[in-house]
């Protein structure tokens, strides 16, 4: 179970997760930092609430936007603990829509929705969204309804400066990191306790940090304080 939460914009601040849950902040520009890691039995609202509270207790504040998929427990935890607006990951939304249309329609549906996200401003994006939903009503009515219903959460990123839109509308900047940790952790497979998994994941995160310190193009600038008390 490996899902990402990107929380907020500090100007932007990000959080991530998986069964070994990681937290990442992103500040103005392209500076990234992992701020937390924990392990949970399941991705429940209670787990996410406890994890986010641990970050707040350690000083996380000023989060202006949370970005994640539509995991209901995660959304509730964000609202309760961080109290910031939520952005639904546009990439996850597109993947979800594949299950609500015929296979032959997927390319057309995804291409049309991507045009909404490529709009130059919020007003144009909303106009495009309405037009796309109208065009899909006959051939893919479920997609049309879901698109209209998710308008605010999909276009929330447009409330911020345009130069940051690509960082705020999806969890994509974290996917490479997630794949690397998944690749390494799957080799071991079974861990005797939480601490052993955290040691491995934490070491990998520190390794990513070393790449950045040497000027490599990886999305992390600093990794410290991975887990309070560890």
C-alpha positions, 0 to 999 in steps of 0.5 A: 500500500503506497499512496502519496499525500502532498500537503500544502504550499508553505508557499507550498508544503508537501506530505507523502505516504505509503505503508511506510509513511513519509512526509515531505515539505516543498517551499517556494521554488524547487526546494524539497524536504522530507519531514516525517516517516511512520508505519501503519497497519492500514491507511485509516483516518485514525492513522493519518490523523495521528501522523499529521498531528505528530508533524504539527507537534514538531512544528509544521504550520502554515500549510496552504494547500494539501494535495492527494488522491480522493482517499476519504480518511486522508481527506478528513484527517487533512481537514481536521488537523491541517485545516487547509484547502484540498487539491485532488490529484489530477493524475489520479482523477484521470486514472479513476475516469478510465474505469467509468468509460469504455476502453475505446473512449479512454484516450479521448476522455483523458485528452479532453480533460487534460485540456481543462488543466492546461487552461491559462486561467481559472475562468477559462478552465471552468469554461472548458470543464463545462464544455468537456462535460457537456460533450461527454454526457452522451457517450460517457455520462458517468465521467461527465457527472464526476467531472462536474462534481469535482470541479472545485477540488480539481481546479483549486491549484489555479488559486496560486501563482501560475508558475507553481501549478505543475507542482500543486495539481498532482502527486507526480513529483513524488512518484520517482521517490516512491518507486525507488523505495518500493523497489528496495523494500520489496527485495526484503519483503518481510520486516521483523518490526516497524523500526527495521522498515523505518531504518531502510526507508530512512536510509534511502531517503537520506541517499536521495538527499545526498544526490541533491546535495551533489546537484543531481536532479532529484526532488529533495533538498534536505532530509532530517528529523524523519521520525520524532523519537527515532 
